[in-house]
Amino acid sequence: MAVPKKRRSKAKGRTRLSNWKSKGRTAADKALNLAKSIVKKRSTFLFDPKKKKVEENSSQDGKMEQTSEDDITEE
């Protein structure tokens, strides 16, 4: 037989909402602090967009392509 579910109390709902919002605030603060440190060039965080593109391309091909100066022949 179907029984109606109990409602969540307002206090519990507000607590959950507050926790959810505080997680977002914390993540935003960390991102802002990282951006500020990168702009001021005091960051130890290294990000190379070219490296990311190379990794994406190599994962699509399934193998890494290696090129060296010896492979290129001059005419």
N, CA, C and O atoms as a MOPAC input file, in Angstrom:
PM7 MOZYME 1SCF
protein

 N      0.83600 1    -1.17300 1     0.00000 1
 C      0.00000 1     0.00000 1     0.00000 1
 C      0.89300 1     1.25300 1     0.00000 1
 O      1.88700 1     1.30900 1     0.72400 1
 N      0.54000 1     2.23400 1    -0.79900 1
 C      1.33800 1     3.45900 1    -0.91300 1
 C      1.13900 1     4.34100 1     0.31300 1
 O      0.01900 1     4.59700 1     0.75400 1
 N      2.26200 1     4.79100 1     0.84000 1
 C      2.23500 1     5.65600 1     2.01100 1
 C      2.89600 1     6.97200 1     1.63900 1
 O      3.97100 1     6.96600 1     1.04000 1
 N      2.28000 1     8.10300 1     1.98000 1
 C      2.91600 1     9.37300 1     1.64000 1
 C      4.24700 1     9.55600 1     2.37100 1
 O      4.39000 1     9.19300 1     3.53900 1
 N      5.20800 1    10.12300 1     1.65700 1
 C      6.53000 1    10.34100 1     2.25500 1
 C      6.46900 1    11.51300 1     3.21800 1
 O      5.64100 1    12.41500 1     3.08500 1
 N      7.37100 1    11.47400 1     4.19400 1
 C      7.45000 1    12.57900 1     5.14300 1
 C      8.13100 1    13.76200 1     4.47100 1
 O      9.03400 1    13.59000 1     3.65200 1
 N      7.70200 1    14.92900 1     4.81600 1
 C      8.33000 1    16.13400 1     4.27500 1
 C      9.63700 1    16.41900 1     4.99800 1
 O      9.79400 1    16.11200 1     6.17900 1
 N     10.56100 1    17.00700 1     4.27000 1
 C     11.80900 1    17.44200 1     4.88300 1
 C     11.52900 1    18.74700 1     5.62500 1
 O     10.86500 1    19.63700 1     5.09300 1
 N     12.02000 1    18.85500 1     6.81600 1
 C     11.76100 1    20.05600 1     7.61200 1
 C     12.44100 1    21.27000 1     6.97500 1
 O     13.41700 1    21.13300 1     6.23700 1
 N     11.91700 1    22.44600 1     7.26700 1
 C     12.49200 1    23.68100 1     6.72600 1
 C     13.92700 1    23.87400 1     7.19600 1
 O     14.78400 1    24.33100 1     6.44000 1
 N     14.17500 1    23.52200 1     8.44500 1
 C     15.52900 1    23.70000 1     8.99300 1
 C     16.52700 1    22.82400 1     8.24900 1
 O     17.62500 1    23.27000 1     7.91500 1
 N     16.14400 1    21.57800 1     7.98900 1
 C     17.04600 1    20.67100 1     7.28600 1
 C     17.26800 1    21.14800 1     5.85000 1
 O     18.38400 1    21.08200 1     5.33500 1
 N     16.21400 1    21.62000 1     5.21700 1
 C     16.33100 1    22.12900 1     3.85000 1
 C     17.22600 1    23.34700 1     3.77100 1
 O     18.04800 1    23.46800 1     2.86200 1
 N     17.06400 1    24.25600 1     4.73000 1
 C     17.90500 1    25.45900 1     4.76900 1
 C     19.36800 1    25.10500 1     5.02800 1
 O     20.27200 1    25.71400 1     4.45700 1
 N     19.59000 1    24.12400 1     5.88500 1
 C     20.95700 1    23.69300 1     6.17700 1
 C     21.61700 1    23.13200 1     4.92800 1
 O     22.75800 1    23.47000 1     4.61200 1
 N     20.89100 1    22.27100 1     4.22000 1
 C     21.43900 1    21.68600 1     2.99600 1
 C     21.72900 1    22.76200 1     1.94800 1
 O     22.76500 1    22.72100 1     1.28500 1
 N     20.82500 1    23.71200 1     1.80000 1
 C     21.01300 1    24.79700 1     0.83600 1
 C     22.22300 1    25.64600 1     1.21200 1
 O     23.00800 1    26.04200 1     0.35000 1
 N     22.36400 1    25.91700 1     2.49700 1
 C     23.49900 1    26.71100 1     2.97100 1
 C     24.82200 1    26.00300 1     2.69100 1
 O     25.78600 1    26.63100 1     2.25400 1
 N     24.86500 1    24.69500 1     2.94100 1
 C     26.08300 1    23.92700 1     2.67100 1
 C     26.40500 1    23.94000 1     1.18500 1
 O     27.56500 1    24.08800 1     0.80100 1
 N     25.39000 1    23.78600 1     0.35200 1
 C     25.58000 1    23.77000 1    -1.10300 1
 C     26.12800 1    25.11100 1    -1.58300 1
 O     27.03800 1    25.15600 1    -2.41200 1
 N     25.57000 1    26.20000 1    -1.05900 1
 C     26.04200 1    27.53000 1    -1.45600 1
 C     27.45900 1    27.79500 1    -0.96200 1
 O     28.25200 1    28.41900 1    -1.66600 1
 N     27.78400 1    27.32500 1     0.24400 1
 C     29.12600 1    27.57500 1     0.77600 1
 C     30.18800 1    26.83400 1    -0.02600 1
 O     31.30300 1    27.33300 1    -0.17400 1
 N     29.86000 1    25.64400 1    -0.55000 1
 C     30.80700 1    24.93000 1    -1.41300 1
 C     31.10000 1    25.74500 1    -2.66800 1
 O     32.24700 1    25.82700 1    -3.10800 1
 N     30.07400 1    26.34000 1    -3.23400 1
 C     30.25200 1    27.17700 1    -4.42000 1
 C     31.08300 1    28.41100 1    -4.12100 1
 O     31.94400 1    28.79900 1    -4.91100 1
 N     30.81600 1    29.03300 1    -2.96000 1
 C     31.58000 1    30.20800 1    -2.55700 1
 C     33.05500 1    29.87000 1    -2.37600 1
 O     33.92900 1    30.63600 1    -2.78000 1
 N     33.32500 1    28.72300 1    -1.76800 1
 C     34.71000 1    28.28900 1    -1.54900 1
 C     35.42600 1    28.05900 1    -2.87500 1
 O     36.57100 1    28.47900 1    -3.04700 1
 N     34.75300 1    27.39200 1    -3.81200 1
 C     35.35600 1    27.12800 1    -5.12200 1
 C     35.62200 1    28.44000 1    -5.86500 1
 O     36.65900 1    28.59000 1    -6.51200 1
 N     34.68800 1    29.38400 1    -5.77200 1
 C     34.86300 1    30.67600 1    -6.43500 1
 C     36.03100 1    31.44900 1    -5.82800 1
 O     36.80800 1    32.07000 1    -6.55200 1
 N     36.15700 1    31.41300 1    -4.50600 1
 C     37.27100 1    32.09500 1    -3.83700 1
 C     38.61700 1    31.50500 1    -4.25800 1
 O     39.56800 1    32.24200 1    -4.51500 1
 N     38.69400 1    30.18000 1    -4.32700 1
 C     39.94100 1    29.53700 1    -4.74300 1
 C     40.29700 1    29.92600 1    -6.17400 1
 O     41.45800 1    30.21000 1    -6.47000 1
 N     39.29700 1    29.94100 1    -7.06800 1
 C     39.55400 1    30.30200 1    -8.46100 1
 C     40.01800 1    31.74600 1    -8.57100 1
 O     40.93800 1    32.04900 1    -9.33000 1
 N     39.39000 1    32.63200 1    -7.82100 1
 C     39.77300 1    34.04200 1    -7.85500 1
 C     41.18700 1    34.24500 1    -7.31600 1
 O     41.96400 1    35.00900 1    -7.88900 1
 N     41.52300 1    33.57500 1    -6.23200 1
 C     42.86700 1    33.68900 1    -5.67300 1
 C     43.92300 1    33.15400 1    -6.63600 1
 O     45.00400 1    33.72900 1    -6.75900 1
 N     43.61000 1    32.05800 1    -7.31500 1
 C     44.54400 1    31.51300 1    -8.29700 1
 C     44.72700 1    32.48800 1    -9.45700 1
 O     45.84800 1    32.70300 1    -9.91900 1
 N     43.63700 1    33.07500 1    -9.92500 1
 C     43.72500 1    34.04500 1   -11.02500 1
 C     44.56400 1    35.25700 1   -10.62000 1
 O     45.38200 1    35.74200 1   -11.40100 1
 N     44.35800 1    35.73700 1    -9.40500 1
 C     45.13600 1    36.89000 1    -8.93100 1
 C     46.62100 1    36.55700 1    -8.85600 1
 O     47.46100 1    37.37400 1    -9.23400 1
 N     46.94900 1    35.36500 1    -8.37000 1
 C     48.36200 1    35.00100 1    -8.24500 1
 C     49.00300 1    34.80300 1    -9.61500 1
 O     50.18500 1    35.09600 1    -9.79000 1
 N     48.23300 1    34.30800 1   -10.59000 1
 C     48.76700 1    34.15000 1   -11.95200 1
 C     49.02300 1    35.51400 1   -12.56700 1
 O     50.04400 1    35.71400 1   -13.22600 1
 N     48.11100 1    36.45400 1   -12.36300 1
 C     48.27700 1    37.80500 1   -12.91200 1
 C     49.49700 1    38.48600 1   -12.29900 1
 O     50.24300 1    39.17900 1   -12.99000 1
 N     49.69300 1    38.28400 1   -11.00200 1
 C     50.84000 1    38.90000 1   -10.32400 1
 C     52.11400 1    38.09000 1   -10.49200 1
 O     53.17100 1    38.47400 1    -9.99100 1
 N     52.01600 1    36.96800 1   -11.19800 1
 C     53.15700 1    36.09200 1   -11.49200 1
 C     53.82700 1    35.57300 1   -10.22500 1
 O     55.05000 1    35.44600 1   -10.17000 1
 N     53.02100 1    35.27300 1    -9.20600 1
 C     53.53100 1    34.68600 1    -7.97900 1
 C     53.04200 1    33.24800 1    -7.82400 1
 O     53.19700 1    32.65200 1    -6.75800 1
 N     52.46600 1    32.70100 1    -8.85900 1
 C     51.86000 1    31.38200 1    -8.75400 1
 C     52.86100 1    30.28000 1    -9.06300 1
 O     53.76000 1    30.45300 1    -9.88700 1
 N     52.69600 1    29.14900 1    -8.39400 1
 C     53.49900 1    27.97200 1    -8.70300 1
 C     52.71200 1    27.04700 1    -9.62400 1
 O     53.20000 1    25.98700 1   -10.01500 1
 N     51.49800 1    27.45100 1    -9.96600 1
 C     50.62800 1    26.67400 1   -10.83900 1
 C     51.10300 1    26.84500 1   -12.27500 1
 O     51.26700 1    27.97100 1   -12.74200 1
 N     51.32400 1    25.73800 1   -12.97800 1
 C     51.80300 1    25.80000 1   -14.35000 1
 C     50.70800 1    25.31400 1   -15.29000 1
 O     50.16800 1    24.22300 1   -15.10600 1
 N     50.38500 1    26.10800 1   -16.28100 1
 C     49.39700 1    25.71800 1   -17.27000 1
 C     49.93000 1    26.08500 1   -18.63300 1
 O     50.22500 1    27.25100 1   -18.89700 1
 N     50.05800 1    25.09500 1   -19.50700 1
 C     50.53800 1    25.31500 1   -20.85800 1
 C     49.45500 1    24.84200 1   -21.82000 1
 O     49.27300 1    23.63700 1   -21.99500 1
 N     48.72200 1    25.78200 1   -22.45700 1
 C     47.63400 1    25.37300 1   -23.34500 1
 C     48.11100 1    24.55100 1   -24.53700 1
 O     47.36200 1    23.71600 1   -25.04400 1
 N     49.34100 1    24.76900 1   -24.99400 1
 C     49.86600 1    23.99700 1   -26.11900 1
 C     50.02100 1    22.53300 1   -25.72700 1
 O     49.72600 1    21.63500 1   -26.51600 1
 N     50.48900 1    22.29800 1   -24.49900 1
 C     50.67900 1    20.93600 1   -24.02000 1
 C     49.34800 1    20.20200 1   -23.95900 1
 O     49.27300 1    19.01900 1   -24.28900 1
 N     48.29700 1    20.90000 1   -23.53700 1
 C     46.97400 1    20.28600 1   -23.45400 1
 C     46.49100 1    19.86300 1   -24.83700 1
 O     45.92400 1    18.78100 1   -24.99000 1
 N     46.71100 1    20.71000 1   -25.84800 1
 C     46.29800 1    20.38200 1   -27.20900 1
 C     47.05400 1    19.16700 1   -27.73300 1
 O     46.47500 1    18.32100 1   -28.41500 1
 N     48.33100 1    19.07800 1   -27.42200 1
 C     49.14400 1    17.94400 1   -27.86100 1
 C     48.62100 1    16.66100 1   -27.22200 1
 O     48.51300 1    15.63100 1   -27.88700 1
 N     48.29500 1    16.72500 1   -25.92100 1
 C     47.77900 1    15.55300 1   -25.22900 1
 C     46.43700 1    15.11200 1   -25.80700 1
 O     46.18600 1    13.91500 1   -25.94300 1
 N     45.57300 1    16.07200 1   -26.14700 1
 C     44.27600 1    15.73000 1   -26.72300 1
 C     44.45000 1    15.07300 1   -28.07900 1
 O     43.77400 1    14.08800 1   -28.37700 1
 N     45.34200 1    15.59800 1   -28.90500 1
 C     45.56900 1    15.03600 1   -30.22700 1
 C     46.15500 1    13.63300 1   -30.13600 1
 O     45.76600 1    12.74400 1   -30.89300 1
 N     47.08500 1    13.43500 1   -29.21600 1
 C     47.71400 1    12.12200 1   -29.09300 1
 C     46.72700 1    11.08900 1   -28.56200 1
 O     46.80200 1     9.91600 1   -28.92800 1
 N     45.81100 1    11.51200 1   -27.70800 1
 C     44.84100 1    10.55300 1   -27.18500 1
 C     43.83200 1    10.16900 1   -28.25700 1
 O     43.29100 1     9.06400 1   -28.21500 1
 N     43.56800 1    11.04000 1   -29.20700 1
 C     42.64200 1    10.72100 1   -30.29200 1
 C     43.29300 1     9.75400 1   -31.27700 1
 O     42.62700 1     8.85400 1   -31.78800 1
 N     44.57600 1     9.92900 1   -31.54800 1
 C     45.27400 1     9.07200 1   -32.49400 1
 C     45.58500 1     7.71200 1   -31.88800 1
 O     45.70800 1     6.72300 1   -32.61100 1
 N     45.70800 1     7.65500 1   -30.59700 1
 C     46.03500 1     6.41200 1   -29.93400 1
 C     47.53200 1     6.18500 1   -29.83600 1
 O     47.96500 1     5.23300 1   -29.18700 1
 N     48.33100 1     7.03100 1   -30.46200 1
 C     49.78000 1     6.91200 1   -30.36000 1
 C     50.39100 1     8.29800 1   -30.42500 1
 O     49.76700 1     9.24100 1   -30.91300 1
 N     51.59200 1     8.41400 1   -29.94100 1
 C     52.27900 1     9.69800 1   -29.94600 1
 C     53.14200 1     9.78200 1   -31.18700 1
 O     53.87300 1     8.84700 1   -31.51400 1
 N     53.05200 1    10.90100 1   -31.86900 1
 C     53.87800 1    11.10700 1   -33.04800 1
 C     55.13100 1    11.85400 1   -32.62000 1
 O     55.05800 1    12.88700 1   -31.95500 1
 N     56.27600 1    11.31900 1   -33.00700 1
 C     57.52700 1    11.96700 1   -32.66000 1
 C     58.16700 1    12.49700 1   -33.93300 1
 O     58.31700 1    11.78300 1   -34.92500 1
 N     58.53500 1    13.75200 1   -33.87400 1
 C     59.23400 1    14.34600 1   -35.00400 1
 C     60.56400 1    14.87000 1   -34.49400 1
 O     60.64800 1    15.41300 1   -33.39200 1
 N     61.58000 1    14.70800 1   -35.28400 1
 C     62.88400 1    15.22900 1   -34.90700 1
 C     63.49500 1    15.90000 1   -36.13600 1
 O     62.97900 1    15.78400 1   -37.24800 1
 N     64.58400 1    16.59000 1   -35.91500 1
 C     65.23000 1    17.29200 1   -37.01400 1
 C     65.85000 1    16.30700 1   -37.99600 1
 O     66.02400 1    16.64300 1   -39.16800 1
 N     66.18600 1    15.10800 1   -37.55300 1
 C     66.77700 1    14.09900 1   -38.43400 1
 C     65.76600 1    13.59600 1   -39.47400 1
 O     66.15000 1    13.20800 1   -40.57800 1
 N     64.49500 1    13.60200 1   -39.12500 1
 C     63.45800 1    13.11600 1   -40.03600 1
 C     63.23200 1    14.07400 1   -41.21600 1
 O     62.80800 1    13.65900 1   -42.29500 1
 N     63.51700 1    15.33100 1   -40.99300 1
 C     63.29300 1    16.32700 1   -42.04900 1
 C     64.54900 1    16.42100 1   -42.89300 1
 O     65.63800 1    16.68800 1   -42.38600 1
 N     64.38300 1    16.20000 1   -44.17800 1
 C     65.52900 1    16.25500 1   -45.07900 1
 C     65.49900 1    17.55900 1   -45.85700 1
 O     64.44700 1    18.00900 1   -46.31000 1
 N     66.67000 1    18.15500 1   -46.00300 1
 C     66.76400 1    19.40800 1   -46.74900 1
 C     67.09500 1    19.10100 1   -48.20100 1
 O     67.85700 1    18.18100 1   -48.49900 1
 N     66.52000 1    19.87400 1   -49.08500 1
 C     66.74900 1    19.65700 1   -50.51400 1
 C     67.82100 1    20.54800 1   -51.05300 1
 O     68.13400 1    20.48900 1   -52.24200 1

